Amino acid sequence: MTAVALDGLLGLAVLSAWLGCAGFLRLRTALDRMHCVAFVYATTGSALTAAAFVSDGPSDRALKMLLLTAVGLLTGAAMSHATGRALLLRGSAPEAEGPAHLVVASDVAVGDGTRG
């Protein structure tokens, strides 16, 4: 029974990686593609962590996998947010003007009334 569960979890990890790659190739913008990267990490990391717990039980190796997956999800979310914001501010994002509340220093001329 354990072998079937391990095969299923590892198969799920491989399937989710291929599904994320197909989505990555299908989507056009960098902001959309970041969702595929997050999907692959979340699903494969969770499936591999579950496989470690099925294989070993609550051992040191399985707990390390859980910790690495949790840290990776947290740092991955922060990096995705930072990358998306950088793309938006740079003008590579679909919303090329950036957020409405953001005024870039190069857009402000002296004495044009936009300050203050």
Buried (B, 14 or more C-beta within 10 A) or exposed (E): EEEEEBEBBBEBBEEBBEBBEEBBEEBEEEBEBBBBBBBBBBBBBBBBBBBBBBBEEEEEEBBEBBEEBEEEBEEBEEEBEEBBEEBBEEEEBEEEEBEEEEEEEEEEEEEEEEEE
